[in-house]
C-alpha cells in the first residue's frame, strides 16, 4: 500500500487472479481499518499543511501533465498489466491506458483556471462588494470498480488533484495492479507525499472503512447501485458529500432509416465490448419493425464472429468475465430469461472449462417485464425488442429505473436530436454509442447515480464555494 509517500509492507494479503485461467498472478495488501486510518490521516495532514493545495495552479497543472506523460511512456507495460488482470485484449487495454493519461493532461489545463467571481452588492451611495472563492473540499475517498481500473482511477484522481484535494484511492480487489502503478507514477511526477494514498483490500472491509470514515470529506464511488446505497448510508455519519456513478440498463434505438452497416456493428460493440462489463453497455436494443429481423440476425452474427481468448492473445476480440462469481451471475440471468420466455438467437453458454469465458448472447422475444430487461447483468447479453413508431421507442427506452447512457441510430438529424432530448439518460449517442473522453461529462439519471465525471463538471465534485462580503465605503 502507498501511505504518506512510502510503500508499506502488509501483514496479510489477498490473491489477484488472471480471469483467463483462474490462476493467481499476484498478491496485494489486505488493507484493514487501521490502514485506512493511517491513509486518511496522511491525506488530512498533507491537506492541512498545504503541501499540494497551496501550490500555484500552474505548478499543480505541470505535475499532472508530467503524470500523463509518464503514463504514455509506460503505456505498453500498463496495458499488459491491465490486460492480464482484467482479461481485456491488450490493444483495447492500451486504448484505456491512453484515455487515462488524457484525463491527467485535460485536468492539468484546468488547475490554474479555477476562479470565483466578484459581485457588486450595494447601492451607489454605500457600496458593498462580494466575491466568491473556489476551494478544494478536503480529503477525497475514491473507490473504483474492477471493470476499468486505471481509467476510473484517473477519472477521479485527475480532477480531485486539479482542485487541490488530497486523496485516498481504494481500487477494487479484483483489479488493483495498475492503480498501484499509478500511485508510483504520481510520486515520480512530483505529487508530494501524503497527497495520494492507495489502499488495497476487500470492499466490505477496506471500502466500507473509507466510506464511513469521519475525516473524509467526500466519497466518489463507481460501481453497482446496490453498493451505492450502502455508501449513501455509510456517509451519513459526518454528512460527507457523495458522487456516485452506478448501474445502467442502457437503450439502443435503431430506426428504419438507419445505416445498418453502421448500426449493426455499433449495437454489437455497445453491448459486447469488454464482455459487456461496462456500466454504460447498450443492453436493451429497440429496433423498428421494418428492419427488426435483419438487425437481430446481424448483431447475432457479429457476436458469433467474435473470437474469445485471453487478453494476451493478439487475435482475441473478447476476453473473459472477471470471475467465477460473475460467470455464474451472467449464466443465471440467461437461464432466467429463457424460463421467462426469451429465445436465444445466439450464444447463451460458457466457453471452455478454463477461465471465465461466456459467449456473446442475443435474446429475442423479450418484453419489458422480464428480469433480463430490468436488471443490470454486466455481461455480454443483449435483449432485443421491435417497435412501431417513435413514441413507442422513446417509451420503451425510458421504461427503466436507470438512466446512464443511450444511443439513437438514424439518418434523420431532426429525429435524432428530438429523441435525444426526450431520453432520460445522462449521455446520448447519435449514430455512436461508445464515445466520450475527458472533455465530455458522464453520469446518470435516477438510480444510475449522482454527479458527473469528466469535463469541467467533474471539478465541481471536489470544490466548495465560499462567499466573502465586504463594505467598501
N, C-alpha and C positions, 0 to 999 in steps of 0.2 A: 504494500500500500504506500501511496505517496502522502505523507503528512508533514507539513511545515518544511517543505523543500527537501525532505530526506525519504529514502526508501526504507520502510520498516520491515523487519522480519516477523512473519506471522507465527502465532503459537499453534494455530490449526489452519488447515487448508481444505479447499473443495476442488474436485476434479473438473476439468474442462474437456468436452468431448468433440470429436470430429463427427458431425452428423452423417457423413457419407459412409462411415464404417462403424460408428458406435464406439470407437476406441478412445481412450484417454490420450490427449495430446499435451496437456499442461495441468499444473495445479496453481491455484491462486489463493490469496489470503481469504480466510473466512472471517470477515470483519464482524465484531460484536458491538454492543452498546458502548463499551469503553473506547473502542477505536473511533466510533462516530463522535463521541465526546471530545476526543483529542483532535480530530479533524475539524470539528466545528470551533473549538477553542482556538486552533491555529488560524482558521479563517477570520474569526472575530478579532483576534489580536492584530492580524495584518490589516484589517479594515480600520480599526480604531487608530492604529499608528499611521495610517495613510500611506502605507508602502506602495500601493497601487492607485487608489482613488485620488491621491494628492498630486500625482504626476500630471503634467500638461496633457491635454487630449491628444495632441500631435505625437507626444512621446509614447503614449499607450498605443496609438494607431501604428506607429513604426514597429513596435514589438509584435502586434497582431499580424501585420503584413509579413514580418520575418517568420512567424509561425506558419503562415500559409506557404511561404517559400520552402521551408523545411519539409512540410508535408508533401509538396510537389516533388522535391528532390528524392524523397523516400517512398514515392508512390508505389513503386514495384514491390518493395518489402511489405508495406502496409496492405497492399492488395492481396498478396499471398496469405498474410495472416488472417485478413478478413475472410477470404475465400475458404481457407482451411477451417476456421472457427464457425462460420455461418453456413458454408456449403454453397454459396453463390458462385457461379462461374467467374473465373478470375478477371476476365475482361469487363464483366458487369461490376465486379467489386472495385475495379480501378476507376470506373466512372463515378462510383460513390465516394471514393477517396478524393478525387479531384473536386467533386461537389463540396466535400467537407472543407478542403483547402480554400475554395471560393468563398465560403462563409467567413473565414477569417480575413480574407482580403476585402470583402464587402464591408464588414463592420470596422475594419481598420480605417476606412474612409469616413465613417460616422463618428469616430471617437472625439474629434475636435469640432463637431458640429451639433453638439447637444446644448441648446441655448434656451433661456427663458424669454420673457417679453417684458416690456415696460408699458405702464398704463397710467394716464393722467386722470386722477380720480376726483379732483376737487373743482370748485367753481373758480372763475377767473380771479376773484379777489382773495382767495385763500387756497392756494394750490396744495394738493395732496398727491404725492407721487407713489405709485405702486410698481413693483416688479416681481417677477417670479424666478425662482431658481429650480433647475432640474438636478436632483441629487441622486446618487446611487442608493438603492433600497437597503443595502447592507450585505448580509450573508445569504447567499442563494444556494439552496439544496437542489441539485439537478439529478433526476432519476430517469435513466434512459432504458429503452426496450432492447430486446435481443435481435430484432429483425433488421436493423440498420444501425449498428452500434456506433461506428465512427461518425457517420453522417449526423445522427441525432445528438451525439455529444457536441459536435461543432455547432449545430443549430442553437444549442443552449449556451455553451461557453462563450462563443464569439460575441453575441450581443451583451451578455452579462458582463464580460470583461470590458467591452467598449464603454458601457455605462459606468464602470468603476467599481463594480461589486467584487467581493471575494467569494469563492465558491467551494462547495464540496460536491464532487461528482460521484454518483453511485451507479455504475453500469450494471446491466443485467448479468446474473450469474452464469447464464449460458454462453455469453459472448463478451467477455471482459477484456480480451487481449489487446485490441487496438486502442481502447481507452487508456490503458496503462502506457502504451507507446505515446499517446497524445500528451499525457502528463509530462513525460520526459521531454518531448518536443517543446512544450511551452516553457519548461525550465531553461532549455537551451536557447530559446528565443529571447529570454530576458525577463519573463514574468517573475516577480520577486517570490521568495519563499513564503509559503502560507496562503498565497492568493488563490492557488488552485491545489486542491487536495483530492486524491482519488482513493476511495474506499470500496473494496470489492466484498461481496458476500451475498447471502441469500436474501431475497426481497422481504420475506416475512420477518426477518430479524434486522438486517442492516438497513434496508429501505424504510422499514417501519420506524426504527430508531431515529432516522434522519427526518422523516415526515413529522414526527411528533416532538422534535427537539425544541425546547423553549428558546434557544438562542439563534434559531434560524428564522430569517425574516420573510423568506419566500420559498416555496417549493414549485419547481417546474417539472412536471411529470408527463411522460408519454408512455402509453400502454393501454390496457383494457379498461373499459368503462367500469367493470366490476371492481378492479383495484383502485380506479379513480375515486369511487365512492368511499372506499376505506381511507384514502388520503384526505378527502374532504373532512371526514370525522376526526382524523388524527390532527389536522391543522387547527382545530377549534381551540386547543389549549391556550395558545398565545395569539390567536386570530391572525396567523400568518397568511400572507397573500398566496394565491394559487394561480398557476396556468396549467391547463390540462388539455393535452391532445389525446383523445380517446378513440373508441372504436368507430367503425364505419360499415355501411352496407350500401356502397355507392352505386347509383344507377348509371347505365349507359343507354342512351336513346338513339336508335338508328331509324331515320325517316326513309320513306320510299324513294326519295330522290338522291339519297347519299351515294357517294362514290364508293362502291363496295370493295374496290381494290385497295382502298384506304381503310374503310370502316371495319372490314373483317379482321385484318391483321391488327388493327388498332384495338378492337374489342378483345382479341385474344391476348395481346400484350397487357391490356388493362387488368386482366384477371390472373394470368399465369406468371407474370414476371415475379422473380424471387419466390416461385412456387406458391403464389397467392398470399404470401406472408407480408402483406402491406396493408396498413390501415385504410388507405385510400383506394384499394383494389376495386375494380368495377365488377362486382359480383352479381349484380342484377342487370340483365340485358333485356331491354324492351325494344321490339322490332316491329315496324309497320307490317301489317299482314300481307301486303303485296310482295315483300321480299323476305318474309319470315323464314321459309324453308331454306332458301338459298343462304341466308346468314347463319342459321343454325348449323347447317352442314359445313359451311365454310369455316366457322370457328372450331367445330369439332375436328375437322381435318387439320387445321393449324395446330391443334393440341396433339393430334396423333403424330404429326411430323416432328414434334419437338423431341430432341434426344435428351434423356435423363442421364446424369452422371455426376461424379464428384466435381467440385468447383475447380480442381486442378486439371481436369480433362479439358483441353482446348476445344474439343468438339461438342462439349455439353451445352445445351440450351437452358436446361433447368437443373438445379441442384436438389438436394433432399429437403425434407422438412427438418426442423431444428432438433426434434427429439422423438423418442417413442411415445411420450405423452401426447405430443401434437399429432403424430401419425394416428394414434388411436382416436383422438378427437375428430380429425377430419373424416376418417373411415366411419365413425359413429354417425356423423351428420349425413353422409351419403346414404348409409343404411336407413336412417330415419326418413330421408327424403323418398326413398323407394317404397318404404312402408306406407307413406302418406299418399303415394300415387304418382310420383315423378318417374319419368322414363329416362334411363341412362342412354344418352346418344353416343357418348364416347367416354373412355376412362372408367373411373369408379373403383380402382383397386390399387393395392400396394404393388410395387415393382421390386422383385428380388427379395432375398432374405437378409442381406447385409445392408446396413444403413436404413434411412427413414424416407425412402422414395415413394411418391404417390403420383399416379397418372393424372395429367390434366383432364378434368372431368366436365362434361356438359350435360345438364339435366333439362329436359323439356317436359311439357305438360305439368308445369308447376303452377301454383297460384299464390297470392299474397298471404294466405293463411298458413302456409307451410313453414315449418321451423327453418328450413334451408333458405327461405326468402326473408326471414325476420331477424335471424341471429347471425352474428359475425362468426364465420367458420375459420378464417385465417389459414386457408389452404387453396389449392388450385381447383376450385369448384364454382361453376357458373350455373345460375338458373336463368332460363330464357322464357319470355312470355311475348305473345303478339299484342299489338294494339291497333285500333281502327282510326283514331283521329288524335289531334294534338291535345285536346282536353283530357282524353283518357291517358295519354302518355305522361303528361305532367302529374295527373292524379296518382298514377302508379308510382312514379319516381318519388313523389313526396310522401308516400304512404310508408313511413319508416320512423322509428324512434331516433335514428341517426341523421346526420347531415354534414358529412365531412367533404366529399368530393362528388363529381358527376361529370358527364360529358354528353354532348349533342353532336350528331353526325348528320349533316345535310348540306346541299349546295345552296340553299336559300338563306342568304345572310340575314335578312329581316326576321325570318322564322327563328334562326339560331339565336339571335340576340334577344328576341322576345321571350323565348323559352328560358334562356339563361337568367333573365330577370325573375322568372317565376319559380325557379328551382330553389328549394330550401337547403342550400349546401354552401359551405364556405369556399368552395372552388368549383368553377365550371369550365370545362374544356370544350372548345368548338373545333371539331374535327381533329381532336387530340385528347388523350386522357392523361397520360403520364408526362406532365410538364410542370415547370415552375422555376426553381432556382432560388438563389439567395435574395433576389430583388423582390420576389412575389410573396406576399403574406399567405400563410397556410394555417387553417384551423377549422373548427367545426361549429355547426349549429346544434341545438338541442343536446342529446346525450353524447355527441361527438366532442364535447369539451368546452373550455373557457379560454379566451385569449387567442393570440396568433403568434406563430413563429415565422421567421424570415421577414425580409422587408423592414422598413423603418418602424412598422407596427411592433415588431418584436422588442425593440428598445423600451417601449412603454412598460413591458413586464418588469423591467429591472430599475425603473426610475420612480422617484417620488417628486411631487411638485410642492414647493414651499412658496407662500406668498409673503412679501415684505412690503409694509406700508410706511411711508414717511411724510410728515408735514414739512413742506419746504419753506413756507412763508406765511 
